[in-house]
Amino acid sequence: MFMASGYDEDPDVVLMLAVRGGDRGAFEALVRRHGESLVKFMVRYVGSESTAEDLAQEAFYRVFQAARTYEPTARFQT
């Protein structure tokens, strides 16, 4: 397993590696940790909370779909 220097203690990296291994509970934890802040961030750009929620859902869907190829080369939030 590849572990980039400095990321091995990042709780989001630990969760994403678990998601990569098939742990759906870890994915749910990531959504709980970042979902609200992602929606707030997107509301500032699109001006609509419902659109921002849809975009956040799409973003997390894409994270889930790509999890099997995840490599910790940057912070999860980026």
C-alpha positions in Angstrom: 0.0 0.0 0.0 1.3 3.4 -0.9 1.3 6.0 1.9 2.4 9.5 1.0 4.6 11.2 3.5 2.5 13.4 5.9 -0.8 11.8 5.0 -0.5 8.6 7.0 -2.1 10.2 10.1 -4.8 12.1 8.3 -8.2 10.6 9.4 -9.7 11.3 6.0 -6.9 9.3 4.3 -7.6 6.4 6.8 -11.3 6.6 5.9 -10.7 6.7 2.2 -8.3 3.7 2.4 -11.1 1.9 4.2 -13.6 2.9 1.5 -11.1 1.7 -1.1 -11.2 -1.6 0.7 -15.0 -1.8 0.5 -16.0 -0.3 3.9 -19.3 1.6 3.3 -19.4 2.7 6.9 -16.1 4.6 6.3 -17.8 6.3 3.3 -20.7 7.3 5.5 -18.3 8.8 8.0 -16.7 10.9 5.2 -20.1 12.2 4.2 -20.9 13.1 7.8 -17.5 14.8 8.2 -17.6 16.9 5.0 -21.2 16.9 3.7 -22.4 20.0 5.4 -19.3 22.1 4.7 -19.4 21.0 1.0 -23.0 22.1 0.7 -22.3 25.5 2.3 -19.3 26.0 0.0 -21.4 25.2 -3.1 -24.3 27.4 -2.0 -21.9 30.4 -2.2 -21.2 29.5 -5.9 -24.6 28.5 -7.1 -26.9 30.5 -4.8 -29.4 27.6 -4.3 -29.3 25.2 -1.4 -31.2 22.5 -3.3 -28.8 22.7 -6.2 -25.8 22.7 -3.9 -27.2 19.6 -2.2 -27.5 17.9 -5.6 -24.0 18.9 -6.5 -22.6 17.6 -3.2 -24.4 14.3 -3.7 -22.9 14.0 -7.2 -19.5 14.8 -5.8 -19.7 12.1 -3.1 -21.1 9.7 -5.7 -18.0 10.3 -7.8 -15.7 9.9 -4.8 -17.4 6.5 -4.0 -17.1 5.4 -7.7 -13.4 6.3 -7.8 -12.5 4.9 -4.4 -11.1 1.7 -5.7 -8.3 3.7 -7.4 -7.7 6.1 -4.5 -4.1 6.9 -3.7 -3.4 9.3 -0.8 -1.4 12.0 -2.7 -3.3 15.0 -1.4 -5.6 15.9 1.4 -9.2 14.6 0.9 -10.7 18.0 1.1 -8.9 19.1 -2.0 
